[in-house]
Amino acid sequence: MNKDLDHTTLSWKISSGVQNFQTKLVTFGNIVVESRSSGINISRSKNKQAQIMVMAPSTISLDKIELKFKETVFTYDNSITGCSLFSDGKMIFSSYEDKKVVVLQNNRSTWVNTSFEFQTFDVEQIDGGLIAITTGYEGGRIILRDLLERKTKKIIEVDVWNDGIAVRGDWLYFSARKNGLMRANIIEGSICEVVKEPMSRCAYIALFDNNLYSTNESTNTVTCSDLEGHIKWTFKDILSFPLGLSVDNYGNIYVVGNEFSSVIVISPDGKQSKVILSSADGLYCPQVLHYNKENNELLVANHSTHAFLFDVTFK
């Protein structure tokens, strides 16, 4: 159990000598430290993918990015709206209409299905087997689920729409439609507003350094801003119905184009782009993707039936 996340209480026991200042005092009292477990164990290595540092230039030409097909995964379910690729090869898919999360073990022969009372929109790994699940436009809560223990650890009542999600430290950032960008504390469950500007329906988000990236399927754009909502750039080209997005170690942004069945990669400054996957690679109405920074792998999930795993290299 990580002691950094325990609740700590300080108490002071007054010395009897304080009541008589003419008596020589040795001490004023004793400080007693008591620790109480928070109930959620998150190691300091959590979000290792988000924090990973690589010996690489700040930017790299998009022409140097190459994808090599690795495997096809049958998801079976319809309405796949979230996915996460663990460093050990485990895959997580959230099925919105079916209200369930599916875990595919790295042996690819074991499936674990978990059904929920609420719709399950996006899914994000917090640490180890702990994941966060958003509940879309009607759930009003974020679910923290332990895959190893196979039980729900906590339900954070946010009382607003919650679509795309990203993890930073002990905070879950999520798109809240007309309520903008919000965040919820994993340990305390507290909620606060980050950016007031409304976000689009089904907006996905990603964090890298101090940048927030978000998709807008209504305007066919990807926007980069700081965490206070100040826009740095907006990308508008060759995108049609952008949905899921993720960022690699160089700060390149990978985005699903649902309508054109494509994946494009955008440079960190938003000025360059490149189509890296299309229907020729098996994509059909892709919904979401996830880039694993430790293994340099990209998982792309169609709206139904299939997902595809690719190795990413930088030549």
C-alpha positions as CSV (number, residue, x, y, z in Angstrom):
1,M,0.0,0.0,0.0
2,N,1.4,3.4,-1.0
3,K,1.7,5.6,2.2
4,D,1.7,8.8,0.1
5,L,-2.0,8.4,-0.5
6,D,-3.0,7.6,3.1
7,H,-5.0,10.2,5.1
8,T,-2.7,11.6,7.9
9,T,-4.0,13.0,11.2
10,L,-1.8,15.1,13.5
11,S,-2.7,15.5,17.2
12,W,-1.0,17.4,20.1
13,K,-0.9,16.2,23.7
14,I,-0.4,19.2,26.0
15,S,2.3,19.0,28.7
16,S,1.1,19.4,32.3
17,G,4.0,21.9,32.8
18,V,2.4,24.4,30.4
19,Q,-0.2,25.2,33.1
20,N,2.5,26.5,35.4
21,F,5.1,28.6,33.6
22,Q,7.1,29.0,36.8
23,T,7.9,25.2,36.4
24,K,10.9,24.5,34.1
25,L,9.6,22.9,30.9
26,V,11.5,20.3,29.0
27,T,8.9,20.0,26.2
28,F,5.6,21.6,25.2
29,G,4.1,18.2,24.3
30,N,4.3,15.3,21.8
31,I,3.3,15.2,18.1
32,V,1.5,12.0,17.3
33,V,1.1,11.0,13.6
34,E,-1.7,8.6,12.7
35,S,-2.3,7.2,9.2
36,R,-5.6,5.9,7.8
37,S,-5.8,4.1,4.5
38,S,-7.6,5.9,1.7
39,G,-8.8,2.5,0.4
40,I,-7.4,3.0,-3.1
41,N,-3.8,2.0,-3.8
42,I,-2.1,3.9,-6.6
43,S,1.6,3.5,-7.0
44,R,3.8,6.4,-7.7
45,S,4.6,4.7,-11.0
46,K,1.0,5.3,-12.1
47,N,0.4,7.0,-15.4
48,K,3.9,5.7,-16.3
49,Q,2.9,6.0,-20.0
50,A,1.9,9.6,-19.5
51,Q,5.1,10.4,-17.6
52,I,7.6,8.3,-19.7
53,M,10.6,10.3,-20.8
54,V,12.4,9.3,-24.0
55,M,15.8,10.4,-25.4
56,A,14.3,12.0,-28.5
57,P,14.2,15.3,-30.3
58,S,11.3,17.6,-29.5
59,T,9.8,17.0,-32.9
60,I,10.2,14.4,-35.6
61,S,9.1,14.5,-39.2
62,L,5.8,12.7,-39.8
63,D,7.4,11.0,-42.8
64,K,9.6,9.1,-40.3
65,I,6.5,7.4,-38.7
66,E,5.8,3.9,-39.9
67,L,3.1,1.5,-38.8
68,K,3.4,-2.3,-39.1
69,F,0.4,-4.4,-38.7
70,K,0.6,-6.8,-35.7
71,E,-2.8,-8.4,-35.2
72,T,-6.6,-8.3,-35.6
73,V,-8.8,-8.6,-32.5
74,F,-12.5,-9.6,-32.7
75,T,-14.4,-7.4,-30.3
76,Y,-17.8,-8.9,-31.1
77,D,-19.7,-6.1,-29.4
78,N,-21.3,-3.1,-31.1
79,S,-20.8,0.5,-30.2
80,I,-17.2,0.3,-29.0
81,T,-16.6,3.8,-27.7
82,G,-13.5,3.4,-25.6
83,C,-10.3,1.3,-25.5
84,S,-7.1,1.1,-23.6
85,L,-3.9,-0.9,-24.4
86,F,-1.9,-1.9,-21.3
87,S,1.8,-2.4,-21.5
88,D,1.5,-6.1,-20.7
89,G,-0.6,-6.5,-23.9
90,K,-4.0,-6.5,-22.1
91,M,-6.8,-4.7,-24.0
92,I,-9.9,-3.0,-22.6
93,F,-12.9,-2.1,-24.6
94,S,-16.0,-0.2,-23.4
95,S,-19.3,-0.9,-25.2
96,Y,-21.7,2.0,-24.8
97,E,-25.0,0.5,-25.9
98,D,-24.3,-2.8,-24.2
99,K,-23.3,-1.1,-20.9
100,K,-20.3,-3.3,-20.4
101,V,-16.5,-3.3,-20.3
102,V,-14.6,-6.2,-22.0
103,V,-11.1,-7.2,-20.9
104,L,-9.1,-9.2,-23.4
105,Q,-6.1,-10.9,-21.7
106,N,-2.7,-10.8,-23.3
107,N,-3.0,-14.5,-24.2
108,R,-5.9,-13.5,-26.5
109,S,-8.0,-16.5,-25.4
110,T,-9.5,-15.1,-22.2
111,W,-12.3,-12.6,-22.2
112,V,-13.8,-11.0,-19.1
113,N,-17.1,-9.2,-19.5
114,T,-18.4,-6.8,-16.8
115,S,-21.9,-5.4,-17.1
116,F,-23.0,-2.1,-15.5
117,E,-26.2,-0.4,-14.7
118,F,-25.0,2.7,-16.6
119,Q,-23.8,3.2,-20.2
120,T,-20.0,2.9,-20.5
121,F,-18.5,5.5,-22.8
122,D,-14.7,5.9,-22.4
123,V,-12.2,3.9,-20.4
124,E,-8.7,4.8,-19.2
125,Q,-6.1,3.0,-17.2
126,I,-5.2,4.7,-13.9
127,D,-2.6,2.3,-12.5
128,G,-2.1,-1.5,-12.7
129,G,-5.5,-3.0,-12.8
130,L,-7.4,0.1,-11.8
131,I,-9.4,1.8,-14.6
132,A,-11.8,4.7,-14.9
133,I,-15.0,4.4,-16.9
134,T,-17.2,7.4,-18.0
135,T,-20.9,7.0,-18.4
136,G,-21.8,9.4,-21.2
137,Y,-24.8,11.6,-21.3
138,E,-27.1,10.0,-18.8
139,G,-24.8,8.3,-16.2
140,G,-23.7,11.4,-14.2
141,R,-20.8,9.4,-12.6
142,I,-17.4,8.0,-13.2
143,I,-16.7,4.4,-12.2
144,L,-13.4,3.2,-10.7
145,R,-13.0,-0.5,-11.3
146,D,-10.3,-2.9,-10.2
147,L,-9.7,-5.5,-12.9
148,L,-7.6,-7.7,-10.6
149,E,-10.1,-7.8,-7.8
150,R,-13.0,-7.7,-10.3
151,K,-15.0,-5.2,-8.2
152,T,-15.9,-1.5,-8.3
153,K,-13.7,0.4,-5.9
154,K,-15.5,3.8,-6.1
155,I,-18.2,5.7,-7.9
156,I,-17.6,9.4,-8.3
157,E,-20.8,11.3,-8.6
158,V,-20.1,14.1,-11.1
159,D,-23.8,14.9,-11.9
160,V,-22.9,16.0,-15.5
161,W,-22.4,14.4,-18.8
162,N,-19.0,12.8,-19.0
163,D,-17.5,11.5,-22.3
164,G,-13.8,11.4,-23.1
165,I,-11.4,11.0,-20.2
166,A,-7.7,11.4,-19.5
167,V,-5.6,10.8,-16.3
168,R,-3.0,13.2,-14.8
169,G,-1.6,12.5,-11.4
170,D,-4.5,11.9,-8.9
171,W,-7.0,13.7,-11.3
172,L,-9.4,12.4,-13.9
173,Y,-10.0,15.1,-16.6
174,F,-13.2,14.6,-18.6
175,S,-15.2,16.4,-21.2
176,A,-18.5,17.5,-19.8
177,R,-20.2,18.9,-22.9
178,K,-22.0,22.2,-22.1
179,N,-20.1,22.2,-18.7
180,G,-16.7,22.3,-20.5
181,L,-13.7,20.5,-19.2
182,M,-13.9,19.2,-15.6
183,R,-11.7,17.1,-13.3
184,A,-12.4,14.7,-10.5
185,N,-10.0,13.7,-7.7
186,I,-9.4,9.9,-7.7
187,I,-8.8,9.8,-3.9
188,E,-11.2,12.4,-2.5
189,G,-13.9,12.3,-5.2
190,S,-13.9,16.1,-5.3
191,I,-15.0,17.8,-8.6
192,C,-13.8,21.1,-10.1
193,E,-14.2,23.1,-13.3
194,V,-11.1,23.4,-15.4
195,V,-12.3,25.2,-18.6
196,K,-15.8,26.8,-18.9
197,E,-15.9,26.7,-22.7
198,P,-18.5,24.1,-23.8
199,M,-17.2,20.9,-25.4
200,S,-18.9,19.1,-28.2
201,R,-21.0,15.9,-28.0
202,C,-18.8,12.8,-27.8
203,A,-15.6,14.8,-27.4
204,Y,-12.5,12.8,-26.7
205,I,-9.5,14.3,-24.9
206,A,-5.8,13.6,-24.4
207,L,-3.1,15.3,-22.2
208,F,0.6,15.7,-23.0
209,D,2.9,18.0,-21.1
210,N,0.7,21.1,-20.3
211,N,-1.4,20.7,-23.4
212,L,-5.0,19.5,-23.7
213,Y,-6.1,18.0,-27.1
214,S,-9.8,17.6,-27.9
215,T,-11.9,16.5,-30.8
216,N,-15.1,18.2,-32.1
217,E,-17.2,16.1,-34.3
218,S,-19.6,19.0,-35.2
219,T,-16.8,21.3,-36.6
220,N,-14.5,18.5,-37.7
221,T,-11.6,19.9,-35.8
222,V,-8.9,19.0,-33.3
223,T,-8.0,21.7,-30.8
224,C,-4.8,22.2,-28.7
225,S,-5.1,24.4,-25.7
226,D,-3.5,24.8,-22.3
227,L,-5.2,23.6,-19.2
228,E,-6.8,27.0,-18.7
229,G,-8.5,26.8,-22.1
230,H,-6.3,29.2,-24.0
231,I,-6.3,27.9,-27.6
232,K,-2.9,27.3,-29.2
233,W,-4.0,25.9,-32.5
234,T,-7.0,24.3,-34.3
235,F,-6.6,21.7,-36.9
236,K,-9.3,21.6,-39.6
237,D,-7.9,19.7,-42.6
238,I,-8.7,16.2,-43.9
239,L,-10.9,15.4,-40.9
240,S,-14.4,14.2,-41.0
241,F,-16.2,13.3,-37.8
242,P,-13.0,13.1,-35.6
243,L,-13.5,11.0,-32.4
244,G,-10.8,9.2,-30.4
245,L,-7.3,10.6,-30.1
246,S,-4.0,9.8,-28.4
247,V,-0.5,11.2,-28.2
248,D,2.9,9.5,-28.7
249,N,6.2,10.3,-26.9
250,Y,7.1,13.0,-29.4
251,G,3.8,14.9,-29.0
252,N,2.3,13.7,-32.3
253,I,-1.4,13.4,-32.1
254,Y,-3.2,10.4,-33.6
255,V,-6.9,10.9,-34.5
256,V,-9.7,8.7,-35.7
257,G,-11.6,10.0,-38.7
258,N,-14.9,8.1,-38.4
259,E,-16.6,9.1,-41.6
260,F,-13.7,8.5,-43.9
261,S,-12.6,5.4,-42.0
262,S,-9.1,6.8,-41.4
263,V,-6.5,7.6,-38.8
264,I,-4.3,10.7,-39.3
265,V,-1.3,11.9,-37.3
266,I,-0.9,15.6,-36.6
267,S,2.4,17.3,-35.7
268,P,2.8,18.9,-32.3
269,D,2.4,22.4,-33.7
270,G,-0.7,21.5,-35.6
271,K,0.8,22.5,-39.0
272,Q,1.4,19.2,-40.6
273,S,-0.6,16.0,-41.0
274,K,-0.5,12.6,-42.6
275,V,-3.0,9.8,-43.2
276,I,-1.5,6.7,-41.8
277,L,-4.4,4.2,-41.8
278,S,-7.4,3.8,-44.1
279,S,-10.2,1.4,-45.0
280,A,-7.5,-0.6,-46.9
281,D,-6.1,-1.5,-43.4
282,G,-9.4,-2.8,-42.3
283,L,-10.9,0.3,-40.8
284,Y,-14.7,0.7,-41.0
285,C,-16.2,3.5,-39.1
286,P,-13.4,3.5,-36.5
287,Q,-14.4,5.1,-33.2
288,V,-11.5,5.2,-30.8
289,L,-7.8,4.5,-30.5
290,H,-5.0,4.4,-27.9
291,Y,-1.3,4.8,-28.2
292,N,0.8,2.8,-25.7
293,K,3.9,4.9,-25.0
294,E,6.0,2.2,-23.4
295,N,5.7,-0.3,-26.3
296,N,5.1,2.2,-29.1
297,E,1.9,0.4,-30.1
298,L,-1.3,1.8,-31.5
299,L,-4.7,0.1,-30.9
300,V,-7.5,1.2,-33.2
301,A,-11.1,0.0,-32.7
302,N,-13.9,0.0,-35.2
303,H,-17.4,0.9,-34.0
304,S,-18.1,-2.8,-34.0
305,T,-16.5,-6.3,-34.5
306,H,-12.8,-5.5,-35.1
307,A,-9.9,-3.8,-33.6
308,F,-6.3,-3.6,-35.0
309,L,-2.9,-3.5,-33.3
310,F,0.1,-1.8,-34.9
311,D,3.7,-1.4,-34.0
312,V,4.9,2.2,-34.5
313,T,8.5,2.9,-35.5
314,F,10.4,6.1,-36.2
315,K,12.9,5.5,-39.0
